[in-house]
Amino acid sequence: MKASSLSDRVIPIAVSLGIFTMAWQLGAMAIANDILFPGPLTTIQRLFVLVGRGRVFGPLLQTVLKAIAGLGLALLVAVVLGFAMGVSKILFKVFGPMVTIIQSIPIVSWLALAIFWWGVGFRSPMYIVFLTLFPILTINIAEGVRNVDSKLVEMARVFQFTRSQVVKDIYFASAIPFLLSAMRVGIGIMWKSVAVAEFMVGTTGLGRGIADAKFAVDTPSVFAYTILLVLLGIISERVLDVLTKRVGRLA
C-alpha cells in the first residue's frame, strides 16, 4: 500500500519534470544560442561550475536568511493585527482597507522607497518580503478568527473556559487552517519578492547573482541561479506540507 502510494506521488512528478525538461530542450535547440536561451544540460553544467567555485552557498544562505527574517516579521505582526481584526468588528473595518491598500501597492514601488529608507543591503530585501507577505497573512488570520461560531464561544463561557483557553483552543485553532493556506500562497511570492529585491537593491544573494550574471551577459548563470530559487520554493512547500499534516493530526 505504501509502495503504491509512493508511486502515485513520484510518477506524476517525474512525468511532469520530463515534459518540462523536454520542452525546455526543444526550445533551446530551436533557438540554438546559449546567450539567448541555454538548454537544461548547459544550465546544469554552469550550476556545477558555480558550486565548484564556491559562488553558490554564500548567496544561497543570504537569500534564505532574508526570506526567513521577512516571513518571521510578517507572521509576528500579522498574528497580532489579524487576531485583533478578527475579534473586533470595528478594528476590522478600520484596518481592513489599510491592509488591502498595502497589498495593492506593487513591489517596484516598495523597492523605490526601500532605497531611500534603508539603502542597499540586507534590510531592504527583508522588508520587501515583510511588506509582501504581511497583508496576505493578516487578512487570512482575521478571516479565520471571524469564522469562529459564536455559539461555540458562548458554550465555552458556560463551561467556564479561561480566556487563554478560548483564545488558544477556539480562536487560534480556527485561524490555523487559514494561516497555513495563506502561507502556501505566500511562500511562492516570498522567493520571488526576495529575488527581485536582491536584484534591484541587494548586495548579496541569489537575486544579486542573477543581476551580476545579466550584466556579464551570462545567461546560463541566470538560469542556474533561477533553478536554485525554484528548488527553495519546492523545498519550502514540502516543509509546509509536513507541517500541515502534523497540525491536522493534532486537530
C-alpha positions in Angstrom: 0.0 0.0 0.0 2.8 2.3 0.9 4.7 1.4 -2.3 1.6 2.2 -4.3 1.1 5.5 -2.5 4.7 6.4 -3.2 4.5 5.6 -6.9 1.3 7.6 -7.1 3.2 10.6 -5.9 6.5 10.0 -7.7 5.3 9.0 -11.2 3.2 12.2 -11.9 6.1 14.4 -10.7 8.6 12.5 -12.8 6.3 12.8 -15.9 5.8 16.5 -15.3 9.5 17.1 -14.9 10.2 15.1 -18.0 7.7 17.0 -20.1 9.1 20.3 -18.8 12.7 19.4 -19.5 11.8 18.1 -23.0 10.0 21.3 -23.8 13.0 23.3 -22.4 15.5 21.3 -24.5 13.4 21.6 -27.7 13.2 25.4 -27.2 16.9 25.6 -26.7 17.5 23.5 -29.8 15.2 25.7 -31.8 16.9 28.9 -30.7 20.4 27.4 -30.8 22.0 30.2 -28.9 23.1 29.8 -25.3 23.2 33.5 -24.7 19.5 33.9 -25.6 18.2 30.6 -24.2 20.5 27.9 -22.7 19.3 24.4 -22.5 19.0 22.2 -19.4 22.4 20.5 -19.8 24.2 23.8 -20.3 22.4 25.2 -17.2 23.2 22.2 -15.0 26.9 22.3 -16.1 27.0 26.0 -15.2 25.4 25.3 -11.8 28.1 22.7 -11.0 30.8 25.3 -12.1 29.3 27.9 -9.7 29.1 25.3 -6.9 32.7 24.3 -7.5 33.9 27.9 -7.4 32.1 28.4 -4.1 29.8 31.1 -5.6 26.5 29.5 -4.5 26.4 28.7 -0.8 27.0 32.3 0.5 24.4 33.9 -1.7 22.0 31.0 -1.0 22.4 31.4 2.7 21.9 35.2 2.4 18.7 34.8 0.4 17.3 32.2 2.9 18.1 34.4 5.9 16.4 37.5 4.3 13.3 35.4 3.4 13.0 33.8 6.8 13.6 37.2 8.6 10.9 38.8 6.4 8.5 35.9 6.9 9.0 35.9 10.7 8.4 39.6 11.0 5.3 39.3 8.8 4.0 36.4 10.9 4.6 38.3 14.2 2.7 41.4 13.0 0.0 39.5 11.1 -0.9 37.3 14.1 -1.3 40.3 16.4 -3.2 42.5 14.0 -5.1 39.8 12.2 -6.3 38.4 15.6 -7.4 41.8 16.7 -9.2 42.5 13.5 -10.9 39.1 13.7 -12.2 39.7 17.2 -13.2 43.3 16.8 -15.6 44.4 14.0 -14.5 48.0 14.5 -10.8 47.2 14.1 -11.6 45.1 11.0 -13.4 48.0 9.4 -10.6 50.4 10.3 -7.6 48.3 9.4 -9.1 46.2 6.7 -8.9 48.8 3.9 -5.4 49.8 5.0 -4.2 46.2 4.7 -5.8 46.0 1.3 -4.1 49.2 0.2 -0.7 47.8 1.3 -1.4 44.6 -0.6 -2.3 46.5 -3.8 0.9 48.5 -3.8 3.3 46.9 -6.4 6.7 45.6 -5.3 8.5 48.1 -7.6 7.0 51.0 -5.6 8.2 49.5 -2.3 11.6 49.0 -3.9 11.8 52.6 -4.8 11.0 53.6 -1.2 13.3 51.0 0.3 16.3 52.6 -1.4 15.6 55.9 0.3 14.7 54.3 3.7 17.4 51.6 4.1 19.6 51.8 1.1 21.1 48.7 -0.4 22.0 45.7 1.7 20.2 43.1 3.9 17.3 45.2 5.3 15.7 46.3 2.1 15.0 42.7 0.7 13.9 41.6 4.2 11.3 44.4 4.4 10.1 43.8 0.9 9.4 40.2 1.9 7.6 41.5 5.0 5.5 44.1 3.1 4.6 41.4 0.5 3.5 38.7 3.0 2.1 40.8 5.8 -1.2 41.7 4.1 -1.9 38.1 2.8 -1.3 36.6 6.3 -3.2 39.3 8.2 -6.4 39.1 6.1 -6.4 35.3 6.3 -5.9 35.2 10.0 -8.6 37.8 10.5 -11.0 35.7 8.4 -10.1 32.6 10.3 -10.9 34.3 13.6 -14.1 35.8 12.2 -15.1 32.3 11.1 -15.5 31.1 14.6 -19.0 30.1 15.5 -20.3 32.5 18.2 -22.3 29.6 19.8 -19.0 27.8 20.4 -17.7 30.8 22.3 -20.8 31.0 24.3 -20.6 27.3 25.2 -17.0 27.8 26.3 -18.1 30.5 28.6 -20.9 28.4 30.0 -18.4 25.7 30.8 -16.1 28.4 32.4 -13.2 28.1 30.0 -10.5 30.6 30.8 -9.8 33.4 28.4 -6.5 31.8 27.4 -8.3 28.5 26.7 -10.8 30.3 24.5 -8.1 32.1 22.6 -5.9 29.1 22.1 -8.5 26.3 21.6 -11.2 28.2 19.7 -9.9 31.3 18.0 -6.4 30.3 17.3 -7.4 26.8 16.3 -9.9 28.2 13.8 -7.3 30.6 12.4 -4.5 28.0 11.8 -6.0 26.4 8.6 -6.5 29.9 7.2 -2.9 30.8 8.1 -1.5 27.6 6.5 -3.5 28.3 3.4 -2.1 31.8 3.2 1.4 30.6 3.8 1.0 28.2 0.9 0.2 31.1 -1.4 2.8 33.4 0.3 5.8 31.0 0.0 6.0 31.2 -3.7 5.6 35.0 -3.6 8.2 35.2 -0.9 11.0 33.7 -3.0 10.0 35.9 -6.0 10.0 39.0 -3.8 13.3 38.4 -2.2 14.9 37.7 -5.5 13.5 40.8 -7.1 14.6 42.9 -4.1 18.1 41.5 -4.2 18.2 42.0 -8.0 17.4 45.7 -7.6 18.8 46.8 -4.2 20.7 43.8 -2.8 24.4 43.4 -2.4 24.4 39.7 -1.8 22.0 36.7 -2.5 20.8 34.8 -5.5 19.0 37.8 -6.9 22.2 39.7 -6.8 23.9 36.8 -8.6 21.2 37.0 -11.3 21.9 40.7 -11.7 25.6 40.2 -11.9 25.1 37.5 -14.5 22.8 39.7 -16.5 25.4 42.5 -16.7 28.0 39.9 -17.7 25.7 38.6 -20.4 26.0 35.1 -18.7 22.6 33.7 -19.4 23.4 30.1 -18.2 24.3 31.5 -14.8 20.9 33.4 -14.8 19.2 30.1 -15.4 21.4 28.3 -12.8 20.5 30.8 -10.0 16.9 30.6 -11.0 17.0 26.8 -10.6 18.2 27.3 -7.0 15.3 29.7 -6.3 12.8 27.1 -7.7 14.4 24.4 -5.5 14.0 26.7 -2.5 10.3 27.1 -3.4 9.8 23.4 -3.8 11.6 22.5 -0.5 9.7 25.1 1.5 6.3 23.8 0.1 7.3 20.3 1.1 8.1 21.5 4.6 4.8 23.3 4.8 3.0 20.1 3.7 4.6 18.2 6.6 3.7 20.9 9.0 0.1 21.0 7.7 -0.2 17.2 8.2 1.1 17.4 11.7 -1.3 20.2 12.6 -4.1 18.1 11.1 -3.2 15.1 13.3 -3.1 17.3 16.4 -6.5 18.8 15.5 
